[in-house]
Amino acid sequence: MPHRGTAVPSDFPEIQKAALEAIAPIRPADENTKARKDTLFSATRSRAGRMLPEYYLVYFLLVELLGFRNLGKFEKLAWSVPIDFGGKAYLIEHRKFGVGIFVQDPEIDEPACEEIVKLIKEGVKTAKPFFVWLAEQAVSKSKLNVVNESRGLFSRYQYFLKTYNDIHNEADRRSEERIVEQHSGSGGTKWTSVSFPAAELRTQSQWMAQAAIDAFFSWTEHVFIHIAILTGEAKTGPDVAKLAVSPWYKKFASALDLGDGHTKQLYEKLAAIKEQLRNFMAHGAFGKRGEAFHFHSGAGAVPVLLTEERGSYGVTIDGGIAFDESSALKVIDQFIAHLWSGKREPARIYIQESGLPLLLTMASDGTYLSAMRSTDEMEEFVDGLSRQFDDAANMDW
């Protein structure tokens, strides 16, 4: 039975009955199950056991839904469930190198293990409504870890930025270069072609700059939520879920104070970059600034720009300058320095340096707020938490 303080779903008995039928004849091992005395210590991993579903689904099915006995933790072992199949004992365990079925006689027991895997998979399918309920309970109680992908996303931005700089610098070095080639046709015709490598390189550098800007905004969509958790703006599962689907400007406001003049100034510049380049280009716009059309006039062709206000699109004539990728990247560089300054500096240690997930229980009980008081306190906190994660990964109980 699930060991939680909340009531089980109303259809729990039906789900439990269906799951038991799905895995039959698997049952909990008991005193009548045949097993060698040293089975717990000498059982070896079967080949078929590597095909079991994810370890947590197996555990939830057998232990939390069906009430099979868990023998607990041992060195390099997270949990161990002895089962009876055909009157013989088998161990389903989550060890350091993954979940598996562990047996007394590997060659003899392998066919049985294949059948056990099939039955467990059927049980997992049948128990899906129970798993959904477990997830809902975890979210409502905020017993969650929020995955931290900030380092990887930022590395993507840095890669595109470096590539942009490299190509841009090469274009500058080759700005005076031109390649002249003589060509001859089959009919004896001859012609000369002239190409300018710097022109093609500048186009490529623009592509890289646009990719870097897009990667930057992807990173901010992620990192703003993590800052909000560390600073206490998002403490629960519903808080994070709501923030995850909110517009970019709300994520920004959850992480930074728009009442600060410098922050507001940078926000307005970034919002302009996002509207001018990322929003339009990412959605198949016709031009860098959303030039969808030109109309004819006595002055010549006039661009008609797409605009987005309050969720609907309109048009306007605007004499503003074309988008400048280089200037946008300078603004982004200024913002990143500002983001990790002042009271947010400790957040960089946790989010960007440690790569640790965000634990909502520590957000709700004030642990993170305490660590955010200084970089020294955050470094000490991260060191201790990292050791705990390392021990758990190695199953060093």
NORKADA-V901367 format. One record per pair of residues at least 4 apart in sequence whose C-alpha atoms are under 6 Angstrom apart, sorted by the first residue. I is the first residue (numbers start at 1). J is the second residue. D is the distance in whole Angstrom. If there is no record, write none. Layout:
i=I j=J d=D
i=I j=J d=D
//
This chain:
i=1 j=64 d=5
i=1 j=65 d=5
i=1 j=67 d=5
i=2 j=64 d=4
i=2 j=65 d=6
i=19 j=123 d=5
i=19 j=126 d=6
i=22 j=122 d=6
i=22 j=123 d=5
i=23 j=119 d=5
i=23 j=120 d=6
i=23 j=123 d=6
i=26 j=84 d=6
i=26 j=85 d=5
i=27 j=83 d=6
i=27 j=84 d=5
i=28 j=68 d=6
i=28 j=83 d=5
i=28 j=84 d=6
i=29 j=33 d=6
i=29 j=82 d=6
i=29 j=83 d=4
i=29 j=84 d=5
i=33 j=87 d=5
i=33 j=88 d=5
i=33 j=89 d=6
i=34 j=88 d=5
i=34 j=89 d=6
i=35 j=89 d=5
i=38 j=42 d=6
i=39 j=43 d=5
i=43 j=102 d=5
i=43 j=103 d=5
i=43 j=104 d=5
i=44 j=102 d=5
i=44 j=103 d=5
i=45 j=101 d=6
i=45 j=102 d=4
i=46 j=101 d=6
i=46 j=102 d=6
i=48 j=113 d=6
i=48 j=114 d=5
i=49 j=100 d=4
i=49 j=101 d=5
i=50 j=100 d=6
i=52 j=117 d=6
i=55 j=99 d=6
i=59 j=63 d=6
i=60 j=64 d=5
i=61 j=65 d=5
i=62 j=66 d=5
i=62 j=68 d=5
i=63 j=67 d=5
i=63 j=68 d=5
i=69 j=81 d=6
i=70 j=80 d=5
i=70 j=81 d=5
i=71 j=80 d=5
i=72 j=79 d=5
i=73 j=77 d=6
i=73 j=78 d=5
i=73 j=79 d=5
i=75 j=396 d=6
i=76 j=95 d=6
i=76 j=96 d=5
i=76 j=395 d=4
i=77 j=95 d=4
i=78 j=94 d=6
i=79 j=93 d=6
i=79 j=94 d=6
i=80 j=92 d=6
i=80 j=93 d=4
i=81 j=91 d=6
i=81 j=92 d=5
i=82 j=90 d=6
i=82 j=91 d=5
i=83 j=89 d=6
i=83 j=90 d=5
i=84 j=88 d=5
i=84 j=89 d=5
i=90 j=103 d=5
i=91 j=101 d=6
i=91 j=102 d=5
i=92 j=100 d=6
i=92 j=101 d=5
i=93 j=99 d=6
i=93 j=100 d=6
i=94 j=98 d=6
i=94 j=99 d=4
i=95 j=99 d=6
i=105 j=109 d=6
i=106 j=110 d=6
i=138 j=142 d=6
i=138 j=143 d=5
i=139 j=237 d=5
i=142 j=236 d=5
i=142 j=237 d=5
i=142 j=360 d=6
i=144 j=360 d=6
i=145 j=357 d=6
i=145 j=358 d=5
i=145 j=359 d=4
i=146 j=357 d=5
i=146 j=358 d=5
i=147 j=357 d=5
i=148 j=357 d=5
i=150 j=154 d=6
i=150 j=223 d=6
i=151 j=352 d=5
i=153 j=219 d=5
i=154 j=219 d=6
i=157 j=212 d=5
i=157 j=215 d=5
i=157 j=216 d=6
i=160 j=208 d=6
i=160 j=212 d=5
i=161 j=212 d=5
i=164 j=168 d=6
i=164 j=205 d=5
i=164 j=208 d=5
i=164 j=209 d=6
i=165 j=169 d=6
i=167 j=205 d=5
i=168 j=205 d=5
i=171 j=175 d=6
i=171 j=198 d=4
i=171 j=201 d=5
i=174 j=198 d=6
i=175 j=198 d=5
i=178 j=195 d=6
i=178 j=196 d=5
i=179 j=194 d=6
i=179 j=195 d=5
i=180 j=193 d=6
i=180 j=194 d=5
i=181 j=192 d=6
i=181 j=193 d=5
i=182 j=192 d=5
i=183 j=190 d=6
i=183 j=191 d=5
i=184 j=189 d=6
i=184 j=190 d=4
i=185 j=189 d=5
i=220 j=224 d=6
i=224 j=251 d=6
i=224 j=255 d=5
i=227 j=255 d=5
i=228 j=233 d=5
i=228 j=234 d=5
i=228 j=254 d=6
i=228 j=255 d=5
i=229 j=233 d=6
i=229 j=234 d=5
i=229 j=235 d=6
i=230 j=368 d=5
i=231 j=369 d=6
i=234 j=239 d=5
i=234 j=240 d=6
i=235 j=360 d=6
i=235 j=363 d=5
i=235 j=364 d=5
i=238 j=242 d=6
i=240 j=244 d=6
i=258 j=263 d=6
i=258 j=264 d=5
i=267 j=271 d=6
i=272 j=276 d=6
i=273 j=277 d=6
i=274 j=278 d=5
i=274 j=279 d=6
i=275 j=279 d=5
i=276 j=289 d=5
i=277 j=281 d=6
i=277 j=288 d=6
i=278 j=282 d=6
i=280 j=285 d=5
i=280 j=290 d=6
i=281 j=285 d=5
i=285 j=290 d=6
i=286 j=290 d=6
i=286 j=291 d=6
i=286 j=292 d=5
i=287 j=291 d=5
i=290 j=305 d=5
i=290 j=306 d=5
i=291 j=303 d=6
i=291 j=304 d=6
i=291 j=305 d=4
i=293 j=303 d=6
i=293 j=304 d=5
i=294 j=301 d=6
i=294 j=302 d=5
i=294 j=303 d=4
i=294 j=304 d=6
i=295 j=301 d=6
i=295 j=302 d=5
i=296 j=300 d=6
i=296 j=301 d=5
i=304 j=316 d=6
i=304 j=317 d=5
i=305 j=315 d=5
i=305 j=316 d=5
i=306 j=314 d=6
i=306 j=315 d=5
i=307 j=313 d=6
i=307 j=314 d=5
i=307 j=315 d=6
i=308 j=312 d=6
i=308 j=313 d=5
i=335 j=339 d=6
i=340 j=344 d=5
i=340 j=345 d=5
i=341 j=345 d=5
i=346 j=372 d=6
i=346 j=375 d=5
i=346 j=378 d=6
i=347 j=351 d=6
i=348 j=352 d=5
i=349 j=353 d=5
i=350 j=354 d=5
i=351 j=355 d=6
i=362 j=367 d=5
i=362 j=368 d=6
i=363 j=368 d=6
i=371 j=377 d=5
i=371 j=378 d=5
i=378 j=382 d=6
i=382 j=386 d=6
i=391 j=395 d=6
i=391 j=396 d=5
//
